[in-house]
Amino acid sequence: MKGQKSIIIDNALKLAEETRCESLFLFLNTARDCRWFFRSSLQAKGSIVLVVPRPLSIRDSEFKNAGVRVLRSWSGNQTRFSRIKYAFLQGVLQEVIQTDSRVVCVLGPWGKSHLDTITIHDLGLSWSEEFPFDVRCLINNRAFLALMAVVDIALDIGALGREGKPVGTTFVVGDTKNVISLSHQAVFNPFKGYPRRERLLTRPEVVESIKELAKLDGAIIISDDGVVEAAGRHLDTARIATKHLRGLGARHRAAAGISFRTDAVSVVVSESTGRVTIFEKGRIVATLEPVISRRLV
């Protein structure tokens, strides 16, 4: 007799076929779940893409030997919709799917082995205002790779805070010259004077410094090639006030304003909710929301 996981995946595969979806994203949380999948007959289904936590203790060669495509995604405690949206961003980045693909997703609660949810998504259509998500403008931005690294950092800050305390901050990525001209230092710039190679987001010590400096007032400015230019920067652009930004505070409105006046993309972490909001051209293009009740305290 088939177990619940196999039954749900079988039905999801039928749904994918009937709706002409190109891929099925299967979210698995543990090495044990992945090895169960390797042993099952499901691994022969070429449309399945495994979405697993980035630090999962299985080598990429094991997935390759099993003939399974894999996406290693951020491993924090996001809601289901946020986990799906972030996997889509990673999928487009790694050219597993396109910006107009149709995808079926199968997942369960974060950190659990059982599956209980099937969803279907057409990336070519806009999501509702409740779940804004439009990656097309982000994909075409020259700072996209740096932006994905920033989103990883922002998700960590949103989910975990810093030293057990919630933290809110703003990142502005790309179009550095114009961003700098439309802002000023609110505090001493801790990155000033360091060589570019020592300010790259690819350096673990830079990432940890950013997380610590997120507690400062002001924005963190990052170039389109992933070099941290400044922290503690006050954004001088007018704060946008539209119906789409109702209920958002000064930090979000300032971030929307700088993205409207420049070609930069702003990423805001809400101190109160941990939600990560991405602005482009003054509008919200994506939100990612952690499970706030599971923040470390």
Residue pairs with C-beta under 8 A, 6 or more apart in sequence:
2 10
4 114
4 115
4 116
5 36
5 113
5 114
5 115
6 40
6 42
8 106
8 115
8 116
8 118
9 24
9 26
9 42
9 48
9 106
9 115
11 118
12 24
12 26
12 104
12 106
12 118
13 24
13 45
13 47
13 48
15 21
15 104
15 118
15 120
16 23
16 24
16 47
16 104
16 120
19 102
19 104
19 120
20 102
21 47
21 101
21 102
21 103
21 104
21 120
22 47
22 97
22 101
22 102
22 103
23 47
23 48
23 49
23 91
23 96
23 97
23 101
23 103
23 104
24 45
24 47
24 48
24 49
24 103
24 104
24 105
24 106
25 49
25 51
25 71
25 84
25 87
25 91
25 103
25 104
25 105
25 106
25 107
26 37
26 48
26 49
26 50
26 51
26 105
26 106
26 107
27 51
27 52
27 83
27 87
27 105
27 106
27 107
27 108
27 115
28 34
28 37
28 50
28 51
28 52
29 52
29 53
29 110
29 111
29 112
29 113
30 56
30 113
31 56
31 57
31 58
32 113
33 113
34 50
34 52
34 56
34 58
34 62
34 63
35 58
37 43
37 50
37 68
38 62
38 66
38 68
42 48
43 66
43 67
43 68
44 67
48 68
48 69
49 69
49 70
49 71
49 91
49 96
50 63
50 68
50 69
50 70
50 71
51 70
51 71
51 73
51 83
51 87
51 107
52 58
52 70
52 71
52 72
52 73
53 72
53 73
53 74
53 75
54 72
54 73
54 74
54 75
55 75
56 72
56 75
60 70
63 69
63 70
69 96
71 87
71 90
71 91
71 94
71 96
72 90
73 83
73 86
73 87
73 90
74 86
74 151
74 152
74 155
76 155
76 156
76 159
76 160
76 290
77 110
77 111
77 159
77 290
77 291
77 294
78 86
78 110
78 155
78 159
78 288
78 289
78 290
78 291
79 289
79 290
79 291
80 107
80 109
80 117
80 119
81 131
81 289
82 287
82 288
82 289
82 290
83 107
83 110
84 105
84 107
84 119
84 121
85 131
85 133
85 286
85 287
85 288
86 151
86 155
86 288
87 105
88 97
88 103
88 121
88 123
88 133
88 135
89 135
89 138
89 148
89 151
89 286
90 96
90 148
91 97
91 101
91 103
92 98
92 99
92 135
92 139
93 139
93 144
93 145
93 148
97 103
97 123
98 123
99 123
99 124
99 135
99 136
99 139
100 122
100 123
100 124
101 123
101 124
102 120
102 121
102 122
102 123
102 124
103 120
103 121
103 123
104 118
104 119
104 120
104 121
105 117
105 118
105 119
105 120
105 121
106 115
106 117
106 118
107 115
107 117
108 114
108 115
108 116
108 117
109 116
110 291
123 135
126 132
126 133
126 134
127 133
127 134
129 244
131 287
132 284
132 285
132 286
132 287
133 285
133 286
133 287
134 285
134 286
135 285
135 286
137 280
137 281
137 285
138 144
138 147
138 265
138 278
138 280
138 285
138 286
141 147
141 174
141 224
141 263
141 265
141 280
142 174
142 224
143 173
143 174
143 175
143 223
143 224
143 225
143 264
143 265
145 226
146 173
146 174
146 201
146 222
146 223
146 224
146 225
146 226
147 173
147 174
147 265
147 267
147 278
149 201
149 202
149 226
150 171
150 173
150 201
150 222
150 267
151 267
151 276
151 278
151 288
153 171
153 201
153 207
153 210
153 211
154 169
154 171
154 267
154 268
154 269
154 276
155 276
155 288
155 290
156 211
157 167
157 169
157 211
157 214
157 269
157 274
158 269
158 270
158 273
158 274
158 275
158 276
158 288
158 290
159 274
159 290
159 291
159 294
159 295
160 295
160 296
161 167
161 274
161 295
161 296
162 211
162 212
162 214
162 215
164 296
164 297
166 271
166 272
166 274
166 295
167 214
167 215
167 269
167 271
168 251
168 268
168 269
168 270
168 271
168 272
169 214
169 215
169 216
169 219
169 220
169 268
169 269
170 218
170 219
170 220
170 235
170 251
170 254
170 255
170 266
170 267
170 268
170 269
171 219
171 220
171 221
171 222
171 266
171 267
171 268
172 179
172 183
172 219
172 220
172 221
172 222
172 233
172 235
172 255
172 258
172 259
172 264
172 265
172 266
172 267
173 222
173 223
173 224
173 264
173 265
173 266
173 267
174 222
174 223
174 224
174 262
174 263
174 264
174 265
175 224
175 262
175 263
175 264
176 221
176 222
176 223
176 224
176 229
176 264
178 261
178 262
178 263
178 264
179 221
179 258
179 262
179 264
180 221
180 229
180 230
180 233
182 235
182 236
182 237
182 258
182 261
182 262
183 219
183 221
183 233
183 234
183 235
183 236
183 237
183 258
184 233
184 234
184 236
185 218
185 230
185 232
185 233
185 234
186 216
186 217
186 218
186 232
186 233
186 234
187 216
187 217
187 218
187 231
187 232
188 232
189 230
189 231
189 232
189 233
190 209
190 213
190 231
190 232
191 199
191 228
191 229
191 230
191 231
192 230
196 227
198 206
199 206
199 227
199 228
199 229
200 206
200 226
200 227
200 228
201 207
201 210
201 222
201 226
201 227
201 228
202 226
206 228
210 220
210 228
210 231
213 220
213 231
213 232
214 220
214 269
216 231
216 232
217 232
217 234
218 231
218 232
218 233
218 234
218 235
219 231
219 233
219 234
219 235
219 254
219 255
219 258
219 266
220 228
220 230
220 231
220 233
221 228
221 229
221 230
221 231
221 233
222 228
222 229
223 229
235 254
235 255
235 257
235 258
237 254
237 257
237 258
237 260
237 261
238 257
239 250
239 253
239 254
239 256
239 257
240 253
240 256
240 257
240 260
240 282
241 253
242 282
244 283
244 284
245 252
245 253
245 256
245 284
248 277
251 268
251 270
252 268
252 270
252 277
252 279
255 266
255 267
255 268
255 277
255 279
256 266
256 279
256 282
256 283
256 284
257 282
258 264
258 266
259 265
259 266
259 279
259 280
259 281
259 282
260 281
260 282
265 278
265 279
265 280
266 278
266 279
266 280
267 276
267 277
267 278
267 279
268 276
268 277
268 278
268 279
269 275
269 276
270 276
270 277
273 289
273 292
274 289
274 290
274 292
274 295
275 287
275 288
275 289
275 290
276 287
276 288
276 289
276 290
277 284
277 286
277 287
278 284
278 285
278 286
278 287
278 288
279 285
